[in-house]
Amino acid sequence: MANDAPSVGLRALLEQERETLVVQLGELGVGEGASIEYDSNFADSSQVTAERGEAEALAASLRETLDEVEHALGKLAAGSYGVCEGCEQGISPARLEAKPAARLCMDCASKR
C-alpha cells in the first residue's frame, strides 16, 4: 500500500477483528484443538443435533473469516496489502475501510 498511515489503522482493525474471532471461537468451544461438546444424555437428541449443526456452521463461518483476516495481516507484513489479487491494481481505500480483509477490488469482486 502506497501510504502507510491508512495501513496502520487497518492493521489495528484487522488485529482487533482477529482477537474478536478467536474469542468467539473459544466461546463456542472450538479454539485450538477443542471441539464442540454436548450432553449425550440430553432427552431431545434432535434438538442437540440441530444445535450442533448450527454451532458447527457458525464455527466454520468464523474460521473462514479468521482465515481471511490472517491472510490480510500476512499481506500487510509482506507489503502487498491493498493490491487486488485479481487484476493486481490497488483496492480503493473506501473498500478496505469497509472490508479490511478484502482480497479483490470492486471490479474483480463484481465479476465473481
SVG drawing of the C-alpha trace seen along z (x, -y; Angstrom):
<svg xmlns="http://www.w3.org/2000/svg" viewBox="-37 -8 44 48">
<polyline fill="none" stroke="black" stroke-width="0.4" points="0.0,0.0 1.5,-3.3 0.6,-5.3 1.5,-3.6 -0.9,-5.8 -4.1,-4.1 -2.5,-0.7 -1.6,-1.3 -5.2,-1.9 -6.3,1.0 -3.8,3.3 -5.3,2.3 -8.8,3.1 -7.6,6.5 -5.9,7.3 -8.9,6.4 -11.1,8.5 -8.7,11.4 -8.9,11.2 -12.7,11.0 -13.0,14.0 -10.6,16.1 -12.7,15.2 -15.9,16.1 -14.5,19.4 -13.3,20.1 -16.8,19.3 -18.1,21.9 -15.6,24.4 -13.8,24.7 -10.5,22.9 -7.1,24.5 -7.7,28.3 -11.1,28.0 -14.3,29.4 -18.0,28.6 -19.3,30.8 -22.9,31.6 -24.5,33.6 -25.1,37.1 -27.8,37.8 -29.9,34.9 -33.5,36.1 -34.1,34.5 -31.4,35.7 -32.9,34.0 -32.6,30.6 -28.9,31.5 -28.3,32.4 -29.9,29.2 -27.9,27.1 -24.7,28.9 -25.3,28.2 -25.9,24.5 -22.9,24.2 -20.7,26.0 -21.9,23.8 -21.2,20.7 -17.8,22.0 -17.0,22.7 -18.0,19.2 -15.9,17.7 -12.9,19.8 -13.3,18.7 -13.4,15.1 -10.4,15.6 -8.5,17.1 -9.3,14.0 -8.1,11.7 -4.9,13.8 -4.3,13.6 -4.7,9.8 -2.3,9.5 0.1,11.6 -0.2,9.3 0.4,6.3 3.6,7.9 4.7,8.8 4.0,5.3 1.3,6.4 -1.8,5.3 -4.3,3.3 -3.4,4.9 -6.2,6.8 -5.4,10.5 -7.4,10.5 -6.1,7.6 -3.1,6.5 -4.4,2.9 -4.9,1.0 -8.0,1.7 -9.8,-1.6 -9.3,-2.9 -13.1,-3.0 -13.4,0.7 -10.5,1.5 -12.1,-0.6 -15.4,1.2 -13.8,4.6 -10.2,4.6 -9.7,8.2 -10.7,7.6 -8.7,9.6 -10.3,8.1 -11.1,4.6 -14.8,3.9 -14.5,4.6 -13.0,8.0 -15.3,8.8 -18.4,8.0 -17.2,10.4 -17.5,13.4"/>
</svg>
